[in-house]
């Protein structure tokens, strides 16, 4: 069953996210509407939250940082993020592997 907070495009995973900067820790935090909520410790200043988000997602999906691409929402909290050929699906985010 297709979920609203993600979509597979061939072997790539497209995530529809809501980012919360200035959080107490980096973590997935359930859903925010129909988007995956991601909490990031870094502030939303000078691209620090985006850089921390890319670092967090690269660790969670076991891919290199250049395999995480912010396709929409670079300057906002609502982001569409492509994970190129993820090696692992993190627990607890309700994404079915292909």
C-alpha positions in Angstrom: 0.0 0.0 0.0 1.3 3.4 -1.0 1.8 5.9 1.9 1.5 9.6 1.4 4.8 10.5 3.1 6.9 8.5 0.6 7.0 7.3 -3.0 9.4 4.9 -4.7 10.7 6.0 -8.1 12.5 3.0 -9.5 15.2 2.3 -6.8 15.1 5.9 -5.4 13.0 6.8 -2.4 11.2 10.2 -2.4 10.3 11.5 1.1 7.8 14.2 1.7 9.0 15.7 5.0 8.3 18.4 7.6 11.5 19.6 9.2 11.6 20.9 12.7 15.0 22.7 13.4 16.3 23.5 16.9 15.1 20.2 18.3 16.7 18.5 21.3 18.0 15.7 19.1 18.0 14.4 15.5 15.2 11.9 15.0 12.2 10.8 13.1 9.1 12.0 14.9 6.0 10.3 13.3 3.8 12.1 10.8 2.9 15.8 10.5 -0.2 15.7 8.5 0.7 13.6 5.5 4.5 14.3 5.8 7.2 12.5 7.7 8.3 14.7 10.6 12.0 15.0 11.1 13.5 16.8 14.1 17.0 18.2 13.7 19.2 19.8 16.4 20.7 22.4 14.1 19.2 25.9 13.6 17.6 27.0 10.4 20.4 29.5 9.7 22.8 29.6 6.8 21.8 26.1 5.6 22.9 24.4 8.9 19.6 22.6 9.3 19.7 21.3 5.7 23.3 20.1 6.1 22.4 18.4 9.4 19.3 16.8 7.7 21.4 15.4 4.9 23.9 14.0 7.4 21.2 12.5 9.5 19.4 10.9 6.5 22.7 9.6 5.0 23.4 7.7 8.3 19.8 6.4 8.6 19.5 5.1 5.1 23.2 4.0 4.9 24.1 6.1 1.8 26.7 8.7 1.0 25.7 12.3 1.6 25.7 13.0 -2.1 22.9 10.4 -2.5 20.5 12.7 -0.4 19.0 15.5 -2.6 16.6 18.2 -1.4 14.4 18.5 -4.5 11.9 21.0 -3.2 11.8 23.2 -0.1 15.4 24.2 0.4 14.3 27.3 2.2 11.2 26.0 4.0 10.1 23.3 6.4 8.2 21.3 3.9 10.7 19.4 1.8 10.7 16.7 -0.9 13.9 14.7 -0.5 15.3 12.0 -2.8 17.3 9.2 -1.3 19.2 7.6 -4.2 19.2 3.8 -3.8 18.9 3.5 0.0 20.8 0.6 1.5 18.6 0.3 4.5 15.1 1.5 5.7 15.2 2.9 9.3 12.8 1.3 11.8 9.6 3.1 12.8 9.0 5.3 9.7 6.5 3.0 8.0 8.1 2.7 4.6 7.7 -0.5 2.8 10.8 -1.7 0.8 10.5 -2.2 -2.9 
